[in-house]
């Protein structure tokens, strides 16, 4: 088992990464009261719920709520169902919520914990690559609105994050690919040497080779922890973690949440960000081809939906969280391994990228 620390002073917490961690009782020391509510979904519950509960039910009152599975259910109605469960089981303000699932479950559980009795503890037990390397770390919680992704939420840090890499053995191939979009992102924005590692081992990673996956997850979490420690509430450097996300969130909103997995949309969005970075003179065409190659090797979409017009992108990007004073701000690449946030691009150049995505193979 490897351990990382997210250094946030009094709110610091550990990330545990390794095989077989669901059975090791790592969560108990981070539960302050006597009550626990495990929040999971109908896909994960039959696989892992009983195993997790067996490590806790002799010490705590352990209740559960099983939600429907899918991004389309990441909404306030499901948050209310979590509150219903907490109240009907008489959970007090010393309760701890445990998120057992992917990014949707983690985000909703964290948001419910942030709101219930004005804030209770929660623990992240992520079960997808995407949630293990990204959404479970850093305290971003929330739900979607029909007009924009993650527009309702709160910053609320977990007590700990338990990443059992064995659970990835039941992960569908499509979910694995979606998670790799976030892993690749870390190399592109922060660490070119890590990107080289991913390029060298992409076949083994996609084949779920455990030692390679554990190293990729560890380095991704290490980068995320470093960034969050510097900028917890995304006032500066943390925004760089959103490479490809403004484009990707627009795709998700347009297509209907759940039609495209988040990581799939981020994959296409990353390709669009690379194209715009090249058009603005920051990275070369060979850099764009390098990015295309690693995304393609990870079985990710390279282009947005053909049905999605450029004007539709603009409308949806205008409600992104990074918009300030009406200006769309995007994370772009200054070079491989270095990203920046900017609104310094012309509308015409942005439109070139948006339209290029509709002509397969036309990205710079």
C-alpha positions in Angstrom: 0.0 0.0 0.0 1.2 3.5 -0.8 0.0 6.6 1.0 -0.1 10.2 -0.1 -1.2 13.3 1.9 -3.3 16.2 0.7 -1.7 19.0 2.8 -4.4 21.4 3.8 -3.4 22.2 7.4 -6.1 21.1 9.9 -8.1 19.6 7.0 -5.3 17.4 5.6 -6.1 13.8 4.8 -4.5 10.7 3.4 -5.0 8.8 0.2 -4.4 5.1 0.4 -3.6 3.3 -2.8 -3.1 -0.5 -3.2 -4.7 -3.9 -3.8 -7.3 -5.4 -1.5 -7.8 -2.3 0.5 -11.6 -2.7 0.8 -11.0 -5.5 3.3 -8.4 -3.8 5.5 -10.6 -1.6 7.7 -8.7 1.5 6.8 -11.8 3.8 7.2 -12.6 3.1 10.8 -10.0 5.5 12.3 -11.5 8.3 10.2 -15.1 7.9 11.5 -15.6 10.1 14.5 -19.1 9.1 15.5 -21.1 5.9 15.7 -23.2 6.3 12.5 -22.3 5.6 8.9 -24.3 5.9 5.7 -22.8 4.2 2.7 -24.0 5.8 -0.6 -23.5 3.6 -3.6 -25.3 2.7 -6.8 -27.1 -0.3 -8.3 -24.1 -1.4 -10.3 -21.5 -1.2 -7.5 -23.7 -2.4 -4.6 -23.8 -6.1 -5.7 -20.1 -6.2 -6.2 -18.6 -4.4 -3.2 -21.2 -3.1 -0.7 -21.2 -6.2 1.6 -17.4 -6.3 1.7 -17.2 -2.7 2.7 -19.9 -3.0 5.4 -18.3 -6.1 6.9 -15.3 -4.0 8.0 -17.6 -1.6 9.8 -20.8 -3.2 11.0 -19.4 -4.5 14.4 -18.3 -0.9 15.4 -20.9 1.3 13.8 -24.6 1.7 12.9 -24.2 1.2 9.2 -27.0 2.2 6.9 -27.0 2.2 3.1 -28.7 3.9 0.2 -28.5 2.5 -3.4 -29.0 5.1 -6.1 -29.5 4.6 -9.8 -26.4 4.5 -11.9 -25.5 7.2 -14.4 -24.6 10.8 -14.9 -28.2 11.6 -15.7 -29.0 11.0 -12.1 -26.5 13.5 -10.7 -29.1 15.9 -9.6 -30.9 17.5 -6.7 -33.6 14.8 -6.6 -31.0 12.2 -5.7 -29.4 14.5 -3.1 -32.8 14.7 -1.5 -33.0 10.9 -1.4 -29.7 10.9 0.5 -31.2 13.4 3.0 -34.3 11.2 3.3 -32.2 8.2 4.3 -30.1 10.2 6.8 -33.2 11.6 8.5 -35.3 8.4 8.5 -32.4 6.6 10.1 -31.9 9.4 12.6 -28.3 10.3 11.7 -26.9 13.1 13.8 -24.2 15.6 13.0 -21.4 13.1 14.0 -22.4 10.8 11.2 -20.0 9.9 8.3 -21.1 9.3 4.7 -19.1 6.9 2.7 -19.1 7.3 -1.1 -18.7 3.8 -2.7 -18.7 4.3 -6.5 -17.4 6.5 -9.3 -17.4 10.2 -9.8 -21.1 10.7 -9.7 -21.5 8.9 -6.4 -18.5 10.7 -4.9 -19.6 14.1 -6.0 -23.2 13.7 -4.8 -22.1 12.1 -1.5 -19.7 14.9 -0.8 -22.3 17.5 -1.6 -24.9 15.8 0.7 -22.3 15.7 3.4 -21.5 19.4 2.9 -25.2 20.3 3.4 -26.5 17.8 6.0 -26.8 19.6 9.3 -24.5 22.3 7.8 -21.7 19.8 7.2 -20.7 16.3 8.3 -17.8 14.1 7.5 -17.4 11.8 4.5 -15.0 9.3 3.0 -14.2 8.6 -0.6 -14.0 5.0 -1.8 -13.7 5.5 -5.6 -14.3 2.5 -7.9 -13.4 3.8 -11.4 -10.1 5.1 -12.8 -11.6 8.5 -13.3 -12.8 8.9 -9.8 -9.6 7.4 -8.4 -7.3 9.8 -10.2 -9.4 12.9 -10.1 -12.8 13.5 -8.6 -12.2 11.7 -5.3 -9.3 14.0 -4.4 -9.6 17.7 -3.8 -13.0 18.3 -2.2 -15.0 19.4 -5.3 -18.6 18.1 -4.8 -21.9 18.9 -6.5 -24.6 18.1 -9.0 -25.4 19.0 -12.6 -28.0 21.5 -13.8 -29.7 21.0 -17.3 -27.9 24.2 -18.4 -24.4 23.3 -17.0 -22.3 20.6 -15.5 -21.4 20.8 -11.8 -23.0 24.3 -11.5 -24.4 23.5 -8.0 -22.0 22.3 -5.3 -19.5 23.0 -2.6 -15.9 22.5 -1.6 -15.9 19.9 1.1 -12.8 17.8 1.8 -13.1 14.1 2.7 -11.5 12.5 5.8 -9.6 10.1 3.7 -9.6 8.4 0.2 -9.3 4.7 -0.1 -8.3 3.5 -3.6 -8.5 -0.3 -4.0 -7.0 -1.0 -7.4 -8.5 -4.5 -7.5 -12.0 -3.0 -8.1 -10.8 -2.0 -11.6 -10.9 -5.7 -12.6 -14.7 -5.3 -13.0 -14.6 -2.0 -14.8 -16.1 -1.9 -18.3 -13.6 -1.1 -21.1 -15.4 2.1 -21.9 -15.1 3.3 -18.3 -11.4 2.5 -18.3 -10.9 4.6 -21.4 -12.8 7.5 -19.9 -10.6 7.4 -16.8 -7.4 7.5 -18.9 -8.5 10.9 -20.3 -7.9 12.3 -16.8 -4.6 10.4 -16.4 -3.3 11.7 -19.7 -4.3 15.2 -18.7 -1.9 15.2 -15.8 1.0 14.5 -18.2 -0.1 17.2 -20.6 -0.5 20.0 -18.0 2.1 19.2 -15.4 4.7 16.5 -16.2 5.9 15.5 -19.6 8.0 12.7 -18.1 4.7 11.1 -16.9 3.2 11.5 -20.3 6.2 9.6 -21.7 5.6 6.9 -19.1 2.0 6.6 -20.3 3.0 6.5 -24.0 5.5 3.7 -23.2 3.0 1.7 -21.3 -0.4 2.5 -22.7 -1.1 -1.1 -23.9 -0.4 -2.5 -20.5 -2.5 0.2 -18.8 -5.4 -0.6 -21.1 -4.9 -4.2 -20.4 -5.3 -3.5 -16.6 -1.7 -4.5 -15.7 -1.8 -3.9 -12.0 1.7 -2.5 -11.4 1.4 -0.1 -14.2 -2.1 1.1 -13.2 -1.0 1.5 -9.6 1.9 3.7 -10.6 -0.3 5.8 -13.0 -2.9 6.3 -10.3 -0.3 7.2 -7.7 1.4 9.8 -9.9 -2.0 11.2 -10.9 -3.1 11.6 -7.3 0.3 13.0 -6.4 0.0 15.7 -8.9 -3.6 16.4 -7.9 -2.6 16.6 -4.2 0.2 19.1 -5.0 -2.1 21.3 -7.0 -4.9 21.2 -4.4 -2.5 22.0 -1.6 -1.5 25.2 -3.4 -5.0 26.2 -4.5 -7.9 24.5 -2.8 -10.7 26.6 -4.2 -9.5 27.1 -7.8 -8.4 30.7 -7.6 -5.3 30.0 -9.7 -3.3 26.9 -10.6 -6.1 24.4 -9.8 -7.9 25.7 -12.9 -5.2 24.0 -15.0 -6.8 20.6 -14.1 -9.6 21.5 -16.4 -7.8 21.0 -19.6 -10.4 20.0 -22.2 -13.2 20.3 -19.7 -14.9 23.4 -21.0 -15.3 21.8 -24.4 -16.1 18.5 -22.7 -18.8 19.9 -20.4 -20.5 21.5 -23.4 -20.6 18.1 -25.1 -22.1 16.5 -22.1 -24.8 19.2 -21.7 -25.7 19.1 -25.4 -25.9 15.3 -25.7 -27.7 14.8 -22.4 -25.8 13.7 -19.3 -24.9 10.1 -19.5 -24.9 9.8 -23.3 -21.1 10.6 -23.4 -19.1 9.5 -20.4 -17.3 12.5 -18.7 -13.9 11.1 -19.7 -15.0 10.6 -23.3 -16.1 14.2 -23.5 -12.8 15.3 -21.9 -10.9 13.3 -24.5 -12.5 15.1 -27.4 -12.2 18.4 -25.5 -8.5 17.8 -24.9 -8.1 17.4 -28.7 -9.9 20.6 -29.2 -7.8 22.4 -26.7 -4.7 21.1 -28.4 -5.9 22.3 -31.8 -6.6 25.8 -30.5 -3.2 25.9 -28.7 -1.6 25.1 -32.1 -3.6 27.7 -34.0 -2.5 30.3 -31.5 1.2 29.3 -32.0 1.9 27.7 -28.6 2.4 24.1 -29.6 3.5 22.5 -32.9 1.5 20.3 -35.3 3.7 17.4 -34.2 2.7 18.1 -30.6 -1.0 17.9 -31.7 -0.3 14.6 -33.4 1.4 13.3 -30.3 -1.7 14.2 -28.2 -3.9 12.6 -30.9 -1.9 9.4 -30.8 -2.1 8.9 -27.0 -5.8 9.7 -26.9 -6.4 7.3 -29.7 -4.3 4.6 -28.0 -6.5 5.0 -25.0 -9.7 4.4 -27.1 -11.0 7.9 -26.5 -13.1 10.0 -29.0 -11.0 12.5 -30.8 -13.9 14.7 -32.1 -17.1 16.1 -30.8 -20.5 14.9 -32.0 -21.0 15.7 -35.7 -24.5 17.0 -34.8 -23.1 19.7 -32.5 -22.9 23.1 -34.1 -20.2 25.6 -33.3 -22.8 28.1 -32.1 -24.2 25.5 -29.7 -20.7 25.1 -28.2 -20.4 28.8 -27.7 -23.8 29.0 -25.9 -22.9 26.2 -23.5 -19.3 27.3 -22.9 -20.7 30.7 -21.9 -22.1 29.2 -18.7 -18.9 27.4 -17.7 -17.6 28.1 -14.2 -14.4 29.6 -15.6 -16.3 32.4 -17.4 -15.5 35.8 -15.9 -17.2 39.0 -16.8 -18.7 37.4 -19.9 -15.3 36.2 -21.3 -14.8 32.5 -22.0 -11.6 31.3 -20.4 -9.9 28.2 -21.6 -7.1 26.0 -20.4 -4.6 25.7 -23.2 -1.1 24.2 -23.6 2.0 26.5 -23.8 4.0 23.4 -24.4 3.7 19.7 -23.5 3.7 19.6 -19.7 2.8 23.3 -19.2 -0.7 24.7 -19.3 -2.2 28.1 -18.7 -5.6 29.7 -18.5 -6.5 32.4 -21.0 -9.2 34.4 -22.7 -6.7 35.9 -25.1 -7.9 34.4 -28.4 -10.1 35.8 -31.1 -13.7 34.5 -31.6 -12.7 33.7 -35.2 -9.8 31.4 -34.1 -12.1 29.7 -31.6 -14.7 29.1 -34.3 -12.0 27.6 -36.5 -11.3 25.0 -33.8 -15.0 24.4 -33.2 -15.7 23.9 -36.9 -12.5 21.8 -37.4 -13.9 19.2 -35.0 -16.8 18.6 -37.4 -14.4 17.7 -40.2 -12.6 14.5 -39.1 -8.9 14.8 -39.5 -8.9 18.5 -39.9 -7.5 19.4 -36.5 -4.2 21.2 -36.7 
